[in-house]
């Protein structure tokens, strides 16, 4: 039990459980299978982006342009499948290709020009989004193909409620699960995963050890671009429209979820489980406020409070660890001197 209490994710899980109990006591409809499946589906978009952002933060970088990348990828995908046709694989391929290229551009700019990541990605965000708005004039797309609409309704598992209405595990949620699995495999079982943590922990040490910093840094931004493209498709599947201004502005919610999950803005720290719990906490908070009829204007305020408490608690834990380490070092030095 003491080992579990050392992990940030444990405290986050406890908060989620307590919050769920409070919401359920106010509205029993919260803790139902139907609502849980709906929460998973509706938050798959944020969840996919969170996985991409996680890898960038672990590497010591930050990306503000991923919402713009998702928007551009989504729009180009929609226009292409309407004019040319295709299937869901065509749609996903187009979006993730566009997203990956744009993300790779971010990574190469940051590596070769040594511009701070936040400055680089703010610039590319404006370039990507501005270019889209100039070309499209901000026009919305409503007439998506029938096969695209039908795909969004697929369920991997189907159940029925007391009224006979179907619900279950959506194919959209399954896409998010596959993304989670891929991130776990990369971070835990590959040399690339070790190099991402090493790059975020100490860039100079990563170079000395022999990690390919160019490849690693380009990969994490390209990976986030890939996730942004995929998330763009998921967003279109969820709302069945494509609006140039519907995604841009959600960057801070995604970054907040990942930071809530224990990822450090300084790099070298973070986990897939933490990112998932961060997304879950914000999703439950928003859904709970709706079920308890709390005005939506309070959501941003509560998110800010939760983030401050979470980061403050994490900083306090880190300080405690550093103090213990310093005490041990002093004792060791005294023992050496006495010899």
C-alpha positions as a Markdown table, in Angstrom:
| # | Residue | x | y | z |
|---|---|---|---|---|
| 1 | Unk | 0.0 | 0.0 | 0.0 |
| 2 | Unk | 2.9 | 2.4 | 0.8 |
| 3 | Unk | 4.3 | 1.8 | -2.6 |
| 4 | Unk | 1.1 | 2.8 | -4.3 |
| 5 | Unk | 0.9 | 6.0 | -2.3 |
| 6 | Unk | 4.2 | 7.1 | -3.8 |
| 7 | Unk | 2.6 | 7.4 | -7.2 |
| 8 | Unk | 0.7 | 10.5 | -8.4 |
| 9 | Unk | -1.8 | 8.3 | -10.2 |
| 10 | Unk | -3.0 | 6.7 | -7.0 |
| 11 | Unk | -4.1 | 10.0 | -5.6 |
| 12 | Unk | -5.7 | 11.0 | -8.9 |
| 13 | Unk | -7.6 | 7.7 | -8.8 |
| 14 | Unk | -8.8 | 8.4 | -5.3 |
| 15 | Unk | -10.1 | 11.8 | -6.3 |
| 16 | Unk | -11.9 | 10.3 | -9.3 |
| 17 | Unk | -13.6 | 7.7 | -7.0 |
| 18 | Unk | -14.6 | 10.3 | -4.4 |
| 19 | Unk | -15.9 | 12.7 | -7.1 |
| 20 | Unk | -17.9 | 9.8 | -8.7 |
| 21 | Unk | -19.5 | 8.9 | -5.4 |
| 22 | Unk | -20.5 | 12.6 | -4.8 |
| 23 | Unk | -22.1 | 12.9 | -8.3 |
| 24 | Unk | -23.9 | 9.5 | -8.0 |
| 25 | Unk | -25.4 | 10.5 | -4.7 |
| 26 | Unk | -26.8 | 13.6 | -6.4 |
| 27 | Unk | -27.9 | 11.9 | -9.6 |
| 28 | Unk | -28.0 | 8.1 | -9.9 |
| 29 | Unk | -27.9 | 8.3 | -13.7 |
| 30 | Unk | -24.2 | 9.1 | -13.5 |
| 31 | Unk | -22.9 | 5.6 | -12.5 |
| 32 | Unk | -24.7 | 3.6 | -15.1 |
| 33 | Unk | -23.2 | 1.5 | -17.9 |
| 34 | Unk | -24.9 | 3.6 | -20.5 |
| 35 | Unk | -23.4 | 6.9 | -19.2 |
| 36 | Unk | -19.9 | 5.3 | -18.8 |
| 37 | Unk | -19.9 | 4.1 | -22.4 |
| 38 | Unk | -21.1 | 7.5 | -23.6 |
| 39 | Unk | -18.4 | 9.2 | -21.6 |
| 40 | Unk | -15.7 | 7.0 | -23.2 |
| 41 | Unk | -17.0 | 7.7 | -26.7 |
| 42 | Unk | -17.5 | 11.5 | -26.3 |
| 43 | Unk | -14.0 | 11.9 | -24.7 |
| 44 | Unk | -12.1 | 9.8 | -27.2 |
| 45 | Unk | -11.2 | 12.9 | -29.1 |
| 46 | Unk | -9.5 | 14.5 | -26.1 |
| 47 | Unk | -8.0 | 11.2 | -25.1 |
| 48 | Unk | -6.3 | 10.6 | -28.4 |
| 49 | Unk | -4.8 | 14.0 | -28.3 |
| 50 | Unk | -3.7 | 13.6 | -24.7 |
| 51 | Unk | -1.6 | 10.5 | -25.7 |
| 52 | Unk | 0.2 | 12.5 | -28.3 |
| 53 | Unk | 0.8 | 15.4 | -26.0 |
| 54 | Unk | 2.1 | 13.1 | -23.3 |
| 55 | Unk | 5.0 | 11.9 | -25.5 |
| 56 | Unk | 6.0 | 15.5 | -26.3 |
| 57 | Unk | 5.9 | 16.6 | -22.7 |
| 58 | Unk | 7.9 | 13.6 | -21.5 |
| 59 | Unk | 10.6 | 14.5 | -24.1 |
| 60 | Unk | 10.9 | 17.9 | -22.6 |
| 61 | Unk | 9.0 | 19.7 | -25.3 |
| 62 | Unk | 5.6 | 21.3 | -25.7 |
| 63 | Unk | 3.2 | 21.8 | -28.6 |
| 64 | Unk | 0.5 | 24.3 | -28.9 |
| 65 | Unk | -0.3 | 23.7 | -32.6 |
| 66 | Unk | -1.8 | 20.2 | -32.4 |
| 67 | Unk | -5.4 | 21.6 | -32.4 |
| 68 | Unk | -4.7 | 23.6 | -35.6 |
| 69 | Unk | -3.1 | 20.4 | -37.1 |
| 70 | Unk | -6.2 | 18.4 | -36.2 |
| 71 | Unk | -8.4 | 21.1 | -37.8 |
| 72 | Unk | -6.4 | 21.2 | -41.1 |
| 73 | Unk | -6.2 | 17.4 | -41.3 |
| 74 | Unk | -9.9 | 17.1 | -40.6 |
| 75 | Unk | -10.9 | 19.6 | -43.2 |
| 76 | Unk | -8.7 | 18.3 | -46.0 |
| 77 | Unk | -9.9 | 14.8 | -45.2 |
| 78 | Unk | -13.6 | 15.9 | -45.4 |
| 79 | Unk | -13.1 | 17.7 | -48.7 |
| 80 | Unk | -11.3 | 14.8 | -50.3 |
| 81 | Unk | -13.8 | 12.1 | -49.3 |
| 82 | Unk | -16.7 | 14.2 | -50.5 |
| 83 | Unk | -15.1 | 15.0 | -53.9 |
| 84 | Unk | -13.3 | 11.7 | -54.6 |
| 85 | Unk | -15.0 | 9.2 | -52.3 |
| 86 | Unk | -13.4 | 6.3 | -50.5 |
| 87 | Unk | -13.9 | 4.6 | -47.2 |
| 88 | Unk | -12.9 | 5.0 | -43.6 |
| 89 | Unk | -9.4 | 3.8 | -44.3 |
| 90 | Unk | -9.0 | 6.5 | -47.0 |
| 91 | Unk | -10.2 | 9.1 | -44.6 |
| 92 | Unk | -7.9 | 8.1 | -41.8 |
| 93 | Unk | -4.9 | 7.7 | -44.1 |
| 94 | Unk | -5.4 | 11.2 | -45.5 |
| 95 | Unk | -5.8 | 12.8 | -42.1 |
| 96 | Unk | -2.9 | 11.1 | -40.4 |
| 97 | Unk | -0.6 | 11.7 | -43.3 |
| 98 | Unk | -1.3 | 15.5 | -43.3 |
| 99 | Unk | -1.0 | 15.5 | -39.5 |
| 100 | Unk | 2.3 | 13.6 | -39.4 |
| 101 | Unk | 3.9 | 15.9 | -42.0 |
| 102 | Unk | 2.9 | 19.0 | -40.1 |
| 103 | Unk | 4.0 | 17.6 | -36.8 |
| 104 | Unk | 7.4 | 16.6 | -38.4 |
| 105 | Unk | 7.8 | 20.2 | -39.6 |
| 106 | Unk | 7.5 | 21.3 | -35.9 |
| 107 | Unk | 10.1 | 18.8 | -34.8 |
| 108 | Unk | 12.6 | 19.7 | -37.5 |
| 109 | Unk | 12.2 | 23.5 | -36.9 |
| 110 | Unk | 12.8 | 23.0 | -33.1 |
| 111 | Unk | 15.8 | 20.8 | -33.6 |
| 112 | Unk | 17.7 | 22.7 | -36.3 |
| 113 | Unk | 16.9 | 26.3 | -35.4 |
| 114 | Unk | 16.9 | 25.7 | -31.6 |
| 115 | Unk | 13.8 | 27.9 | -31.2 |
| 116 | Unk | 11.9 | 27.2 | -27.9 |
| 117 | Unk | 9.1 | 24.7 | -28.6 |
| 118 | Unk | 6.4 | 26.9 | -27.3 |
| 119 | Unk | 7.4 | 29.8 | -29.6 |
| 120 | Unk | 7.8 | 27.5 | -32.6 |
| 121 | Unk | 4.4 | 25.8 | -32.2 |
| 122 | Unk | 2.6 | 29.1 | -31.5 |
| 123 | Unk | 4.0 | 30.3 | -34.8 |
| 124 | Unk | 3.1 | 27.2 | -36.7 |
| 125 | Unk | -0.4 | 27.1 | -35.1 |
| 126 | Unk | -1.1 | 30.5 | -36.5 |
| 127 | Unk | 0.4 | 29.6 | -39.9 |
| 128 | Unk | -1.6 | 26.3 | -40.2 |
| 129 | Unk | -4.9 | 27.7 | -38.9 |
| 130 | Unk | -4.5 | 31.0 | -40.7 |
| 131 | Unk | -3.8 | 29.3 | -44.0 |
| 132 | Unk | -6.9 | 27.1 | -43.6 |
| 133 | Unk | -9.1 | 30.1 | -42.9 |
| 134 | Unk | -7.8 | 32.1 | -45.9 |
| 135 | Unk | -8.4 | 29.2 | -48.3 |
| 136 | Unk | -11.8 | 28.0 | -46.9 |
| 137 | Unk | -13.2 | 31.3 | -45.7 |
| 138 | Unk | -14.3 | 29.5 | -42.5 |
| 139 | Unk | -16.9 | 27.5 | -44.4 |
| 140 | Unk | -18.5 | 24.6 | -42.5 |
| 141 | Unk | -19.0 | 21.2 | -44.1 |
| 142 | Unk | -22.2 | 19.3 | -43.4 |
| 143 | Unk | -22.7 | 16.8 | -46.3 |
| 144 | Unk | -20.4 | 14.0 | -45.2 |
| 145 | Unk | -20.8 | 10.7 | -47.0 |
| 146 | Unk | -23.4 | 8.2 | -45.8 |
| 147 | Unk | -20.7 | 5.5 | -45.2 |
| 148 | Unk | -18.8 | 8.0 | -42.9 |
| 149 | Unk | -22.0 | 8.5 | -40.9 |
| 150 | Unk | -22.7 | 4.8 | -40.7 |
| 151 | Unk | -19.2 | 4.0 | -39.4 |
| 152 | Unk | -19.7 | 6.3 | -36.4 |
| 153 | Unk | -22.7 | 4.2 | -35.4 |
| 154 | Unk | -20.8 | 0.9 | -35.2 |
| 155 | Unk | -20.7 | -0.7 | -31.8 |
| 156 | Unk | -18.2 | -3.4 | -30.9 |
| 157 | Unk | -20.4 | -4.5 | -28.0 |
| 158 | Unk | -24.2 | -3.7 | -27.9 |
| 159 | Unk | -26.5 | -3.7 | -24.9 |
| 160 | Unk | -30.1 | -2.4 | -24.3 |
| 161 | Unk | -31.4 | -0.3 | -21.5 |
| 162 | Unk | -34.8 | -0.8 | -19.8 |
| 163 | Unk | -36.5 | 1.2 | -22.6 |
| 164 | Unk | -35.0 | -1.0 | -25.3 |
| 165 | Unk | -32.6 | 1.6 | -26.6 |
| 166 | Unk | -29.2 | 0.3 | -27.7 |
| 167 | Unk | -25.9 | 1.4 | -26.2 |
| 168 | Unk | -22.4 | -0.1 | -25.9 |
| 169 | Unk | -18.8 | 0.1 | -26.8 |
| 170 | Unk | -18.4 | 2.3 | -29.8 |
| 171 | Unk | -15.8 | 1.7 | -32.6 |
| 172 | Unk | -14.6 | 5.3 | -31.8 |
| 173 | Unk | -13.8 | 4.3 | -28.3 |
| 174 | Unk | -12.0 | 1.2 | -29.6 |
| 175 | Unk | -9.8 | 3.5 | -31.7 |
| 176 | Unk | -8.8 | 5.3 | -28.5 |
| 177 | Unk | -8.0 | 2.0 | -26.8 |
| 178 | Unk | -5.7 | 1.0 | -29.7 |
| 179 | Unk | -3.9 | 4.4 | -29.4 |
| 180 | Unk | -3.4 | 3.8 | -25.7 |
| 181 | Unk | -1.9 | 0.3 | -26.3 |
| 182 | Unk | 0.5 | 1.7 | -29.0 |
| 183 | Unk | 1.7 | 4.4 | -26.6 |
| 184 | Unk | 2.3 | 1.8 | -23.8 |
| 185 | Unk | 4.3 | -0.4 | -26.1 |
| 186 | Unk | 6.4 | 2.5 | -27.3 |
| 187 | Unk | 7.2 | 3.9 | -23.9 |
| 188 | Unk | 7.7 | 0.7 | -21.9 |
| 189 | Unk | 9.1 | -1.8 | -24.4 |
| 190 | Unk | 11.2 | 0.0 | -26.9 |
| 191 | Unk | 14.6 | 1.8 | -27.0 |
| 192 | Unk | 12.7 | 4.7 | -28.5 |
| 193 | Unk | 10.6 | 5.0 | -25.4 |
| 194 | Unk | 13.7 | 5.1 | -23.2 |
| 195 | Unk | 15.2 | 7.7 | -25.4 |
| 196 | Unk | 12.1 | 9.9 | -25.0 |
| 197 | Unk | 12.4 | 9.8 | -21.2 |
| 198 | Unk | 16.2 | 10.3 | -21.5 |
| 199 | Unk | 15.7 | 13.4 | -23.7 |
| 200 | Unk | 13.3 | 14.9 | -21.3 |
| 201 | Unk | 15.4 | 14.1 | -18.3 |
| 202 | Unk | 18.7 | 15.6 | -19.5 |
| 203 | Unk | 19.3 | 16.4 | -23.2 |
| 204 | Unk | 23.1 | 16.5 | -22.9 |
| 205 | Unk | 23.2 | 13.1 | -21.1 |
| 206 | Unk | 20.9 | 11.6 | -23.8 |
| 207 | Unk | 23.4 | 12.8 | -26.4 |
| 208 | Unk | 26.4 | 11.4 | -24.5 |
| 209 | Unk | 24.7 | 8.0 | -24.0 |
| 210 | Unk | 24.3 | 7.8 | -27.8 |
| 211 | Unk | 20.5 | 8.3 | -28.3 |
| 212 | Unk | 19.6 | 9.8 | -31.7 |
| 213 | Unk | 18.2 | 13.1 | -30.5 |
| 214 | Unk | 17.2 | 14.3 | -34.0 |
| 215 | Unk | 15.1 | 11.2 | -34.6 |
| 216 | Unk | 13.6 | 11.2 | -31.1 |
| 217 | Unk | 12.7 | 14.8 | -31.1 |
| 218 | Unk | 11.2 | 14.7 | -34.6 |
| 219 | Unk | 9.4 | 11.5 | -33.8 |
| 220 | Unk | 7.5 | 12.9 | -30.8 |
| 221 | Unk | 6.2 | 15.9 | -32.7 |
| 222 | Unk | 5.4 | 13.7 | -35.8 |
| 223 | Unk | 3.6 | 11.2 | -33.4 |
| 224 | Unk | 1.5 | 14.1 | -32.0 |
| 225 | Unk | 0.8 | 15.2 | -35.5 |
| 226 | Unk | -0.4 | 11.6 | -36.3 |
| 227 | Unk | -2.6 | 11.6 | -33.3 |
| 228 | Unk | -4.0 | 15.1 | -34.2 |
| 229 | Unk | -4.9 | 13.8 | -37.7 |
| 230 | Unk | -6.6 | 10.8 | -36.2 |
| 231 | Unk | -8.4 | 12.9 | -33.6 |
| 232 | Unk | -9.6 | 15.1 | -36.4 |
| 233 | Unk | -11.3 | 12.1 | -38.0 |
| 234 | Unk | -12.8 | 11.1 | -34.6 |
| 235 | Unk | -14.1 | 14.6 | -34.1 |
| 236 | Unk | -15.8 | 14.5 | -37.5 |
| 237 | Unk | -17.3 | 11.1 | -36.7 |
| 238 | Unk | -18.6 | 12.4 | -33.3 |
| 239 | Unk | -20.3 | 15.6 | -34.6 |
| 240 | Unk | -20.8 | 14.7 | -38.2 |
| 241 | Unk | -19.8 | 18.2 | -39.3 |
| 242 | Unk | -16.5 | 19.9 | -40.0 |
| 243 | Unk | -16.1 | 23.4 | -38.6 |
| 244 | Unk | -12.8 | 25.2 | -39.0 |
| 245 | Unk | -13.2 | 26.8 | -35.5 |
| 246 | Unk | -14.5 | 23.8 | -33.6 |
| 247 | Unk | -11.2 | 22.4 | -32.4 |
| 248 | Unk | -8.8 | 25.3 | -32.1 |
| 249 | Unk | -9.0 | 26.5 | -28.5 |
| 250 | Unk | -9.1 | 23.1 | -26.8 |
| 251 | Unk | -5.3 | 22.9 | -26.5 |
| 252 | Unk | -5.2 | 23.9 | -22.9 |
| 253 | Unk | -7.9 | 21.3 | -21.9 |
| 254 | Unk | -5.7 | 18.6 | -23.4 |
| 255 | Unk | -2.5 | 19.8 | -21.8 |
| 256 | Unk | -4.3 | 20.3 | -18.5 |
| 257 | Unk | -5.5 | 16.6 | -18.6 |
| 258 | Unk | -1.9 | 15.4 | -19.2 |
| 259 | Unk | -0.4 | 17.6 | -16.5 |
| 260 | Unk | -3.1 | 16.5 | -14.1 |
| 261 | Unk | -2.0 | 12.9 | -14.9 |
| 262 | Unk | 1.5 | 13.7 | -13.5 |
| 263 | Unk | 3.4 | 14.7 | -16.6 |
| 264 | Unk | 6.0 | 17.4 | -16.0 |
| 265 | Unk | 6.3 | 20.5 | -18.1 |
| 266 | Unk | 10.0 | 20.2 | -17.5 |
| 267 | Unk | 10.1 | 16.7 | -19.2 |
| 268 | Unk | 11.3 | 13.3 | -18.2 |
| 269 | Unk | 8.2 | 12.4 | -16.3 |
| 270 | Unk | 4.7 | 11.1 | -17.2 |
| 271 | Unk | 2.7 | 7.9 | -17.8 |
| 272 | Unk | 0.0 | 6.7 | -20.1 |
| 273 | Unk | -2.1 | 5.7 | -17.1 |
| 274 | Unk | -1.8 | 9.2 | -15.6 |
| 275 | Unk | -2.8 | 10.8 | -18.9 |
| 276 | Unk | -5.9 | 8.5 | -19.1 |
| 277 | Unk | -6.8 | 9.4 | -15.4 |
| 278 | Unk | -6.4 | 13.1 | -16.2 |
| 279 | Unk | -8.8 | 12.9 | -19.1 |
| 280 | Unk | -11.2 | 10.8 | -17.0 |
| 281 | Unk | -11.1 | 13.4 | -14.2 |
| 282 | Unk | -12.0 | 16.3 | -16.5 |
| 283 | Unk | -14.6 | 14.3 | -18.3 |
| 284 | Unk | -16.3 | 13.2 | -15.0 |
| 285 | Unk | -16.1 | 16.8 | -13.7 |
| 286 | Unk | -17.9 | 18.1 | -16.8 |
| 287 | Unk | -20.4 | 15.3 | -17.0 |
| 288 | Unk | -21.1 | 15.6 | -13.3 |
| 289 | Unk | -21.8 | 19.3 | -13.5 |
| 290 | Unk | -24.3 | 18.7 | -16.3 |
| 291 | Unk | -26.1 | 16.0 | -14.3 |
| 292 | Unk | -26.2 | 18.1 | -11.2 |
| 293 | Unk | -27.4 | 21.2 | -13.2 |
| 294 | Unk | -24.4 | 23.3 | -12.3 |
| 295 | Unk | -24.0 | 26.2 | -14.7 |
| 296 | Unk | -21.4 | 25.4 | -17.4 |
| 297 | Unk | -19.5 | 28.7 | -16.7 |
| 298 | Unk | -18.2 | 27.1 | -13.5 |
| 299 | Unk | -16.4 | 24.4 | -15.4 |
| 300 | Unk | -13.3 | 26.4 | -16.4 |
| 301 | Unk | -13.0 | 27.7 | -12.8 |
| 302 | Unk | -13.1 | 24.3 | -11.3 |
| 303 | Unk | -10.6 | 22.9 | -13.8 |
| 304 | Unk | -8.2 | 25.7 | -12.8 |
| 305 | Unk | -8.7 | 24.9 | -9.1 |
| 306 | Unk | -8.1 | 21.1 | -9.7 |
| 307 | Unk | -5.0 | 21.8 | -11.8 |
| 308 | Unk | -3.5 | 24.1 | -9.1 |
| 309 | Unk | -4.2 | 21.6 | -6.3 |
| 310 | Unk | -2.8 | 18.7 | -8.4 |
| 311 | Unk | 0.4 | 20.5 | -9.5 |
| 312 | Unk | 0.8 | 21.9 | -6.0 |
| 313 | Unk | 0.6 | 18.5 | -4.4 |
| 314 | Unk | 3.0 | 17.0 | -7.0 |
| 315 | Unk | 5.5 | 19.8 | -6.3 |
| 316 | Unk | 5.2 | 19.2 | -2.5 |
| 317 | Unk | 5.9 | 15.5 | -3.0 |
| 318 | Unk | 9.0 | 16.3 | -5.2 |
| 319 | Unk | 10.3 | 18.6 | -2.5 |
| 320 | Unk | 9.9 | 15.9 | 0.2 |
| 321 | Unk | 11.8 | 13.5 | -2.0 |
| 322 | Unk | 14.6 | 15.9 | -2.6 |
| 323 | Unk | 14.9 | 16.7 | 1.1 |
| 324 | Unk | 15.2 | 13.0 | 1.9 |
| 325 | Unk | 17.9 | 12.6 | -0.8 |
| 326 | Unk | 19.9 | 15.5 | 0.6 |
| 327 | Unk | 19.7 | 14.1 | 4.2 |
| 328 | Unk | 21.0 | 10.8 | 2.9 |
| 329 | Unk | 23.9 | 12.5 | 1.1 |
| 330 | Unk | 25.0 | 14.4 | 4.1 |
| 331 | Unk | 25.0 | 11.3 | 6.3 |
| 332 | Unk | 27.0 | 9.4 | 3.7 |
| 333 | Unk | 29.6 | 12.2 | 3.6 |
| 334 | Unk | 30.0 | 12.2 | 7.4 |
| 335 | Unk | 30.5 | 8.5 | 7.4 |
| 336 | Unk | 33.2 | 8.7 | 4.7 |
| 337 | Unk | 35.0 | 11.5 | 6.6 |
| 338 | Unk | 35.0 | 9.6 | 9.8 |
| 339 | Unk | 36.7 | 6.7 | 8.1 |
